[in-house]
Amino acid sequence: METSAAVMETVFTYASPRLKFGAGASAEIDFEVRSLGGRRVLIVTDPGVAATGHPGRIAEQLTAAGCDVAVFDAVHIEPTDESMNAAVDWAREAGPFDVVVAVGGGSCIDTAKCVNLLTTNDGVLQDYLNAPVGAGRAPSRPLLPLIAVPTTTGTGSESTTICVLDVLALQVKTGISHPALRPTVAVVDPDLTMTQPAGVTAAAGLDILCHALESYTARPYTAYPRKTAAERVPYCGANPIADVFCEKAIGLLARSFRTAFRDGDDAAARADMALAATLAGLGFGNAGVHIPHANAYPIAGNVRDFRPAGYPAGEALVPHGMAVALTAPAAFELTYAGAPKRHDRLAALLAGRDVPAGPDALPDVIRALMADLSVPMGLREVGYTADDIDVLVDGALRQQRLLATAPLDVGAADLVAVFRASL
């Protein structure tokens, strides 16, 4: 008996926070809080960002506007389940609140998302982590309005539904993904990124790059079986709206990434990077990411003793953007066959000129950029050897939600080849 052909998807979805962008935009956060009915406000930040004075200034604005403000300034760079739980416990003790304001990089914004979720909904962190690491539970109650104010240019967390963290006992990075986590408002002020160290600019900028590259080369939304309305998720595959954001983000990076790295005082380059981060977030927050991000989770989660420039001294970590970029060239060589024209288009956009088409084009352009940014070019430079490949592959295979977004099917043998080529 013949089986009927699968009915393929014809619908894609798109969502985003309300966006306020531009130099000086952070001076209007008190207006945004009042517009949301905020009177009791939680500011979430980290010690480094707190030292810049930005969170304190924002707290003063809000206090002058009649708000009662509490500041949690102990966010852990590259959050863990332990650091997230500590932040949640602090907020439960200090609350209740009616608006949350995250001021900082992706670690601060992600921690604020987690605090928002677990102070408004029942259960523990493990309940909400993506399966199979956690139970993948959806929130049952509304979250508070969240205003995201990025001070680094990279994660795009101000645009997305995702919160990322390390699960220490499993030595794996995972996350929580649900539309309710998306910030209500993103206030992107490039002036706040002027103090970002060159090493952070490089690593965070590579995260922007891979967000845009992976989203643009993701499996198209039309390649999935048709879903019901209730089954649709934020990552719906490459689509025309996400494509526009990704192309624009790559163009901005081609124009300004190297300049922002070399000269952090270049306001125009900083503005381009801030806009690229937000646009790439709007792209991958709807289309999705794939192999480089799946690989990044075990790379960061099994960190040895690597200590990157520009990050807190004495702490071993592989910054998320760096972890993503380490296997990106080999990953895009693998995925070329799944979307050749899209890979060739990205190579030309990132190079800022026509380049010979082929599976090596995009990997070569990425490697040239990484060399100019003085970042590690392979896994050995952050402490891994061939003996670690099985552990890294196992960790990446746990990220099936991401691997399913790749433009071709990806199995263990493919990941082994990518990790080996990335040593």
Order of alpha helices (4+ residues) and beta strands (2+ residues): beta-alpha-beta-alpha-alpha-beta-alpha-beta-alpha-alpha-beta-beta-beta-beta-alpha-alpha-alpha-alpha-alpha-alpha-alpha-alpha-alpha-alpha-alpha
